[in-house]
């Protein structure tokens, strides 16, 4: 009897090979999950480190710019206070310069402080005792203080001032009656920002942007004069910066369209610092590590897969060899049916199953008629061919999955039919008998006698009783003239019980 898989040419993996493949698959998935989790943690770690580094950088730059603006603002305040002193106009030019600008901050990045009167005319210049004639009534820093008496320190848009690109800082002068009396003006040159940013070690696509609180760009690195002074207050990123004190967001650069992580720290100073780092740079180290780990994992997966498939194939080969050996050990070499050893094992299993399920079990005992005379007359070779032909008739008639057809011994055969009643078993027996009878009569006609027995076994019964009942029916068929099938009668079945 061949299984369905063998009949269709499909070989199934044995259970041990399937378990090996399953365990290897689980192992690969487990290691992949662990490595994936580690790489995701590394990715989150790189992002957290980049955010922290950017926050620290933004805080440091903001503090430096804030201190510089505050220091220069103190100088402007001192000049405003001096200009409001009534006696200042009675002093000589030298003494007035000394009093007004003695405590003024001086550095190469600071422009000279100037004082303009209520009409916008330059009246005092820290760089000269005799200031040149100049009117700035049309400048933003003048009009802001003239029109708004509550405005404190004003930081202008980047502009060309005193021959250099600068940011102008100004404060209002108010007389004793509260009227507008002029403006004190100073400037911080772009060279200050260039020097500040030049001390930083930035990657090529990193950028730092300094904006005013209305969204106007004061300075940017990498430096781009076209961006300086641009109003970004309507862009989504800057709107978020102006709406929150601190934070970060991912966005695309307005100028270069590079996706970056933007971080800012608000210290309530007039200017805000935004640090941008490209995601590609943030994840560059992680990507190299991920590729290295991924490559190692891929190599391990390929190795484990190859070894697993090799071992599974070897297990399959061994299992097929064992099946072949078992088949050889349980198959009659001449007829191809099961041998007596296999039949005894099968009837033991089916007998127990029939007891558990309370269903009938039928047995056919088949004997070739006058086979000894046939063998003595025509020789052993035709006798073997006759047995093979009879076995073919039996195998083609008992072809259910649970049926077991076996060579019982010599010219005798047995067919085990689980779940079959006596009537149905007799039909199978008659089918076998007719097929044998219809075989070509070369060198002589072949016939068989068949004994049929079927019963539903009980726990107290032994399967040998079923064999004995079928054997009695076989002898009855022979005694009745051979070439016929006989069913075991009640007395024989009662004897089996």
C-alpha positions in Angstrom: 0.0 0.0 0.0 1.5 3.4 -1.0 0.6 6.7 0.6 -1.0 9.5 -1.4 2.1 11.6 -1.3 4.2 8.8 -2.7 1.7 8.2 -5.4 1.8 11.8 -6.6 5.6 12.0 -6.4 5.5 14.6 -3.5 7.8 13.9 -0.7 6.9 15.4 2.7 9.6 16.4 5.2 9.7 14.0 8.2 8.5 15.4 11.5 12.1 15.8 12.9 13.1 17.8 9.8 10.0 20.0 10.0 10.8 20.6 13.7 14.4 21.5 12.8 13.2 23.9 10.2 10.6 25.4 12.5 13.2 25.9 15.3 15.7 27.5 13.0 13.0 29.8 11.6 12.0 30.8 15.2 15.6 31.3 16.1 16.2 33.5 13.0 13.0 35.5 13.7 14.0 35.9 17.4 17.5 37.1 16.5 16.1 39.4 13.8 13.6 40.9 16.3 16.4 41.5 18.9 18.7 43.1 16.3 15.8 45.1 14.9 15.0 46.3 18.4 18.6 47.2 19.2 19.0 49.1 15.9 15.8 51.0 16.6 17.1 51.9 20.0 20.3 53.0 18.5 18.4 55.2 16.0 16.4 56.8 18.8 19.6 57.3 20.7 21.2 59.1 17.7 18.2 61.3 17.4 18.1 62.1 21.2 21.9 62.8 21.1 21.5 65.1 18.1 18.6 67.0 19.8 20.5 67.4 23.0 23.7 68.6 21.2 21.6 71.1 19.2 19.9 72.3 22.3 23.3 72.9 24.0 24.6 74.6 21.0 21.6 76.9 20.7 21.8 77.7 24.4 25.5 78.6 24.1 25.1 80.8 21.1 22.0 82.4 22.5 23.8 83.2 25.7 26.8 84.7 23.8 24.6 86.9 21.6 22.4 87.8 24.5 25.4 89.0 26.6 26.8 91.0 23.7 23.4 92.7 23.0 22.9 93.4 26.8 26.4 94.8 27.1 25.9 97.1 24.2 22.5 98.1 25.4 24.0 99.2 28.7 26.2 101.6 26.8 23.2 103.0 25.0 21.4 103.4 28.3 24.4 105.2 29.7 24.4 107.7 26.8 20.6 108.2 27.1 21.1 108.9 30.8 23.9 111.4 30.1 21.9 113.2 27.3 19.1 113.8 29.8 21.5 115.6 32.2 20.7 119.4 31.9 24.3 120.5 32.2 25.5 118.3 29.4 25.0 121.0 26.8 27.2 123.5 28.7 30.2 121.3 28.7 33.0 121.4 26.2 33.0 118.8 23.4 35.9 116.9 24.9 34.3 116.7 28.4 30.9 115.7 26.8 32.5 112.9 24.9 34.3 111.7 28.1 31.1 111.7 30.1 28.9 110.1 27.5 31.2 107.4 26.1 33.6 106.8 29.0 31.7 103.5 29.9 30.6 102.6 26.4 31.5 99.1 25.2 34.2 99.2 22.6 35.3 96.4 20.4 36.2 95.9 16.7 32.7 94.4 16.1 30.9 97.5 17.6 30.1 100.6 15.6 30.4 104.1 17.1 27.5 105.2 19.1 25.7 108.2 17.7 23.0 110.6 19.0 20.3 112.1 16.8 18.1 115.0 17.9 14.3 115.1 17.5 14.6 116.2 13.8 16.9 113.3 13.0 20.1 115.3 12.7 23.3 113.8 14.0 24.5 115.9 17.0 26.9 113.6 18.8 29.2 110.9 17.4 31.5 108.8 19.6 34.0 108.6 16.7 34.4 112.4 16.2 34.3 115.6 18.1 32.8 117.3 15.1 30.2 114.9 13.6 29.5 115.2 9.9 26.1 116.6 8.8 23.7 113.6 8.7 19.9 113.2 8.9 18.3 109.8 9.7 14.7 110.9 10.1 13.7 108.4 7.4 15.4 105.4 9.0 13.3 102.7 10.7 15.2 103.0 14.0 14.3 106.7 14.2 10.7 106.4 13.2 10.0 103.5 15.6 11.1 105.6 18.6 9.5 108.8 17.4 6.1 107.1 16.9 6.2 104.7 19.9 7.1 106.2 23.2 6.9 102.8 25.0 9.4 101.1 22.8 12.6 100.1 24.6 15.6 98.6 22.8 15.0 98.3 19.1 17.0 96.0 16.8 16.8 96.9 13.2 16.9 94.7 10.1 20.4 94.0 8.8 21.5 97.0 6.9 24.5 98.9 5.6 25.5 101.3 8.5 28.7 103.3 8.8 30.1 101.5 5.9 29.6 98.0 7.1 26.7 95.5 7.2 25.4 95.7 10.7 22.5 95.3 13.0 21.5 98.7 14.4 20.5 98.9 18.1 18.7 102.1 19.3 17.0 103.7 22.3 14.7 106.7 22.6 15.7 109.9 24.4 12.8 111.5 26.3 13.0 115.0 27.8 11.8 116.0 31.2 8.4 116.7 29.9 8.1 113.3 28.3 8.5 114.5 24.8 10.6 112.8 22.1 14.0 114.3 22.2 16.0 112.0 19.9 17.5 108.6 19.5 20.8 107.0 20.6 22.0 104.6 18.0 24.7 101.9 18.0 25.5 98.9 15.8 26.9 95.3 15.9 28.7 94.5 12.7 28.3 91.2 10.9 31.9 90.4 11.7 30.8 89.6 15.2 28.5 86.8 14.0 31.1 85.6 11.5 33.7 85.3 14.2 31.2 83.6 16.6 30.1 81.0 14.1 33.6 80.6 12.8 34.7 79.1 16.1 32.1 76.3 15.8 32.8 73.0 14.1 29.8 72.4 11.9 29.0 69.8 9.3 28.5 71.1 5.7 24.7 71.0 5.8 24.3 72.2 9.4 22.9 75.7 9.8 22.3 78.3 12.5 19.8 81.0 12.1 19.4 84.1 14.3 16.0 85.7 14.0 14.2 88.7 15.5 11.0 88.1 17.4 9.0 89.2 14.4 10.5 86.5 12.2 13.1 88.6 10.4 16.4 86.8 9.7 19.3 88.7 11.4 22.1 86.3 10.6 22.6 82.8 9.2 25.4 80.4 8.7 26.2 79.3 6.1 26.1 82.9 5.2 23.7 83.9 2.4 23.1 87.6 1.9 19.9 86.9 0.0 18.4 85.3 3.1 19.6 88.0 5.6 16.7 90.3 6.3 14.1 87.9 4.9 10.8 87.8 6.8 10.0 84.1 7.7 7.2 84.8 10.1 4.7 83.2 7.8 6.6 79.9 7.3 5.3 77.0 9.4 8.6 76.3 11.1 9.2 79.8 12.3 5.6 80.1 13.4 6.1 77.2 15.7 9.4 78.7 17.0 7.6 82.0 17.7 4.7 80.3 19.4 6.6 78.1 21.9 9.4 79.0 24.3 11.5 75.8 23.6 11.2 72.8 21.4 12.1 71.1 18.1 10.5 70.0 14.9 11.4 68.3 11.6 11.1 70.5 8.6 12.5 71.3 5.1 14.9 74.2 4.8 13.4 77.3 3.1 16.6 77.9 1.1 18.1 74.5 0.3 15.1 72.2 0.8 17.1 69.8 3.0 15.1 68.0 5.7 16.5 68.9 9.1 15.9 68.6 12.8 15.4 72.2 14.1 16.0 73.0 17.8 15.6 76.3 19.6 15.9 77.6 23.2 14.1 80.8 24.1 15.8 82.9 26.8 13.4 85.8 26.5 16.1 87.9 24.8 15.4 90.0 21.7 16.9 87.5 19.3 16.2 83.8 18.9 18.7 81.1 17.8 17.6 78.1 15.7 20.0 75.2 15.1 19.3 72.9 12.2 20.9 69.6 11.6 20.2 67.4 8.5 18.6 64.0 9.3 21.0 62.4 6.8 24.0 63.6 9.0 22.3 62.6 12.2 21.7 59.0 11.0 24.9 58.6 9.0 26.7 56.8 11.8 23.7 54.8 12.7 23.2 53.8 9.0 26.8 52.5 8.8 26.3 50.5 12.0 22.9 49.2 10.8 24.4 48.1 7.5 27.3 46.4 9.3 25.0 44.6 11.7 22.5 43.9 9.0 25.2 42.4 6.8 26.4 40.2 9.7 22.8 39.1 10.4 22.2 38.3 6.7 25.3 36.2 6.6 24.2 34.4 9.8 20.7 33.9 8.4 22.1 32.5 5.2 24.5 30.2 7.1 21.7 28.9 9.5 19.3 28.5 6.5 21.9 26.5 4.5 22.9 24.3 7.5 19.2 23.8 8.4 18.3 22.8 4.8 21.3 20.5 4.6 20.5 18.8 7.9 16.8 18.6 7.0 17.7 17.0 3.6 20.0 14.5 5.4 17.2 13.8 7.9 14.8 13.3 5.0 17.2 11.0 3.2 17.7 9.0 6.4 14.0 8.9 7.0 13.3 7.7 3.4 16.0 5.1 3.8 14.5 3.9 7.0 11.0 3.9 5.4 12.5 1.9 2.5 14.1 -0.6 5.0 10.8 -0.8 6.9 9.0 -1.4 3.6 11.4 -4.1 2.6 11.1 -5.6 6.1 7.2 -5.6 5.9 6.7 -6.3 2.2 6.6 -9.7 0.6 9.4 -9.7 -2.0 7.5 -11.8 -4.5 4.0 -10.3 -4.6 4.6 -6.8 -3.3 1.9 -7.2 -0.6 2.5 -6.9 3.1 4.1 -9.9 4.7 3.0 -11.9 7.7 4.9 -9.7 10.2 3.2 -6.5 8.9 -0.2 -8.2 8.9 0.1 -9.3 12.6 1.0 -5.7 13.5 -1.9 -4.2 11.5 -4.5 -6.6 12.8 -3.4 -5.8 16.4 -3.8 -2.1 15.8 -7.1 -2.4 14.0 -8.5 -4.8 16.6 -7.8 -2.2 19.4 -9.3 0.6 17.3 -12.4 -1.4 16.5 -12.9 -2.0 20.3 -12.5 1.7 21.0 -14.9 2.8 18.3 -17.3 -0.2 18.5 -17.2 -0.9 14.8 -16.9 -4.2 12.9 -13.6 -5.6 11.6 -13.7 -8.1 8.7 -11.0 -10.6 7.6 -10.6 -12.5 4.3 -8.4 -15.6 4.1 -7.7 -16.5 0.5 -6.1 -19.7 -0.7 -5.1 -20.7 -4.2 -6.9 -23.8 -5.3 -4.8 -26.9 -6.1 -1.7 -24.8 -6.1 0.6 -27.6 -5.0 -0.5 -29.6 -8.1 -0.1 -26.5 -10.3 3.4 -25.9 -8.9 4.5 -29.5 -9.4 3.0 -29.7 -12.9 4.3 -26.4 -14.4 7.2 -25.6 -12.2 8.1 -22.9 -9.7 8.5 -20.0 -12.1 4.9 -20.3 -13.4 3.8 -20.9 -9.8 5.4 -17.6 -8.8 3.8 -15.8 -11.7 0.4 -17.2 -10.6 0.9 -15.9 -7.0 1.8 -12.5 -8.4 -1.3 -12.4 -10.6 -3.5 -13.4 -7.6 -1.8 -10.7 -5.5 -2.6 -8.1 -8.2 -6.3 -9.1 -8.1 -6.3 -8.8 -4.3 -4.5 -5.4 -4.3 -6.9 -3.9 -6.9 -10.0 -5.0 -4.9 -8.9 -4.0 -1.4 -7.7 -0.5 -2.2 -9.0 1.7 0.7 -6.5 3.6 2.8 -7.1 1.4 5.9 -7.2 -2.0 4.1 -4.3 -4.3 4.6 -3.7 -7.1 2.0 -0.9 -9.5 2.9 0.7 -12.7 1.9 -0.2 -14.9 4.8 2.0 -17.8 3.9 2.8 -19.9 0.9 -0.2 -19.7 -1.5 -2.4 -18.2 1.2 -3.3 -14.5 1.4 -5.2 -12.4 4.0 -7.1 -9.1 3.6 -8.0 -7.0 6.6 -11.1 -4.7 6.1 -11.7 -2.3 9.0 -15.3 -1.1 9.5 -16.7 -3.6 7.0 -19.7 -5.9 7.7 -19.9 -9.5 6.7 -22.1 -8.7 3.7 -19.8 -6.0 2.3 -16.8 -8.2 3.0 -18.4 -11.0 1.0 -18.8 -8.6 -1.9 -15.1 -7.8 -1.8 -14.3 -11.5 -1.6 -16.5 -12.2 -4.6 -14.8 -9.4 -6.5 -11.4 -10.9 -5.8 -12.6 -14.5 -6.7 -14.1 -13.3 -10.1 -11.0 -11.4 -11.0 -8.8 -14.4 -10.4 -11.2 -16.6 -12.3 -11.0 -14.2 -15.2 -7.2 -14.3 -15.4 -5.8 -15.7 -18.7 -5.5 -19.6 -18.5 -1.8 -19.7 -19.1 -0.7 -22.3 -18.5 -3.9 -23.3 -16.6 -7.0 -21.7 -15.0 -6.5 -20.2 -11.6 -9.2 -20.1 -8.9 -9.2 -19.2 -5.2 -11.3 -20.2 -2.2 -12.1 -17.4 0.3 -13.2 -17.5 4.0 -14.9 -14.4 5.3 -15.4 -13.4 8.9 -16.6 -10.1 10.4 -17.5 -9.1 13.9 -17.5 -6.2 16.3 -14.9 -7.1 18.9 -15.3 -6.7 22.7 -12.6 -6.1 25.3 -12.7 -9.7 26.4 -12.0 -11.0 22.9 -8.7 -11.7 21.1 -8.1 -11.1 17.4 -6.9 -14.7 17.0 -10.6 -15.7 17.2 -11.4 -13.7 14.1 -8.5 -15.4 12.2 -9.8 -18.8 13.4 -13.3 -18.0 12.3 -12.1 -16.9 8.8 -10.0 -20.0 8.6 -13.0 -22.3 9.4 -14.9 -20.5 6.7 -12.0 -21.0 4.2 -12.0 -24.8 4.9 -15.8 -24.8 4.5 -15.3 -23.2 1.0 -12.8 -25.8 0.0 -14.9 -28.6 1.3 -17.8 -27.3 -0.7 -15.9 -27.6 -4.0 -13.4 -24.7 -4.0 -13.6 -21.5 -6.2 -16.2 -19.9 -3.9 -16.5 -17.6 -0.9 -17.9 -18.7 2.4 -18.9 -16.5 5.4 -18.2 -17.7 8.9 -21.4 -18.8 10.6 -22.6 -17.9 14.0 -21.1 -21.0 15.8 -17.6 -20.1 14.6 -18.1 -16.5 15.6 -19.4 -17.5 19.0 -16.2 -19.6 19.3 -14.2 -16.5 18.6 -16.0 -14.7 21.4 
